[in-house]
Amino acid sequence: MSDIIIGERLREAREARKMTQEDLARRVGITRASISAFEKSLKSPGIRTAAQIAGELEIPLAYMQNGRPHKEGRTSPLSYRRRARATLAIQNQMSRMEEWLADIHSVFGCYIDFPEVNLPKVEPTEHESLSDDDIEKAAVGLRAAWGMGIGPIANLMDFAEANGIVVGRAVLESGIDAVSVWRTGTPHVLLNRNVRSCARARMSLAHELGHIVLHGLVGDEVYDRKEKYDLLERQASSFAGCFLFPAQSFSAEFRSCRFEALLMLKRRWNVSMGAILMRAKGLGLADEDGVAAFYRQLCMKGYSRSREPLDDSVPTERVGMFSEANEMLIANGIPLRRIVDETLLSAADFCSITDIDPAAYAEKNVRILQFRKPGD
């Protein structure tokens, strides 16, 4: 008799939930050794035990009974802030969530033509030799390639998706705002769903765009060395500042480090006051004394570096590509349930990653009747 589940898929689901083998075994009421044996395909659980495991992991049983629906492999390491501090469990969870995003994109791609990747050609350069001018030029080049002009960006998510960046959301560990990776010529970005500030989420997306544009050729060995990884992070942050605040237009608008002046700029550019200040400092428009004075004002008004005014009043930019794809499929008689089933994910995980309204999964979205005009 063939195995009821595929051991590797069980491990993937367990890691996605950040459970240890001991955690899962205790919930199911079996030994850790049994879970280990299942994952190594040394033995197979009975159907009842397999169903219990699926229930505890909140996934369809079919997930553990079938291989991955996508074919594209990663061609770069996972990139994310605070990588050095992330435990193995956190790294595994982010890796699995990004794989689920790839699964969803692959299944939709069987029915939908997504936008081609549109990124400026950057000459292959060792990241260690990138100068500030190189990073500034790369940011200017991306704006030019995407036809963005030099003013504030109305909706960065829309621009990214329209130019072939695959974006999703997932509940990630606190302090890790986003993850990015290349998959066979297509960049993927996963944003932390728990980040409620639009300004912070926008900066995170711009930061990952920096990694995508500047560090596509960087290997695992670089990310595993702290001093080299720290350089990558500084370069991605610098790119984000240059990209969000073009030097020409930003320099013409920045006037002061005072709280009220920065708040006005935040309303216009929809990026954090802290990020505005760092860009001003990089351009020589602000000094250390001005920065220190601003943060004193921020504290006196009851805010902090992680909680600024307007953070709760501006909604985050939503992932739109998958919702648009879903509308196209429904218009052609293909219900959302079919797509979810083909990904092998739960409806909850699918909707969380795609930003599709969970109500859409429960709606009757198959057309039965056709309107006929009088006289036809």
Buried (B, 14 or more C-beta within 10 A) or exposed (E): EEBBBBBBBBBBBBBBBBBEBEBBBBBBEBEBEBBBBBBEEEEBBEEEBBEBBBEBBEBBBEBBBEEBBBEBEBEBBBBBBEBEEBEEEBBBBBBBBBBBBBBBBBBBBEBBEBEEBEBBEBEEEEBEEBEEEBBBBBBBBBBEBBEBEBEBBEBBBBBBBBBBBBBBBBEBBEEBBBBBBBBEEBBBBBBBBEBEBBBBBBBBBBBBBBBBBBBBBBEEEBBEEEEBBEBBBEBBBBBBBBBBBBBEBBBEBBEBBEBEBBBBBBEEBBBBBBBBBBBBBBBEBBEEEBBEBBBEBBEEEEBEEEEBBBBEEBEBBBBBBBBEBBBEBBEEEBBBBEBBBBBBBBBEBBBBBBBBEEEBBEEEBEEEEEEEEEEE
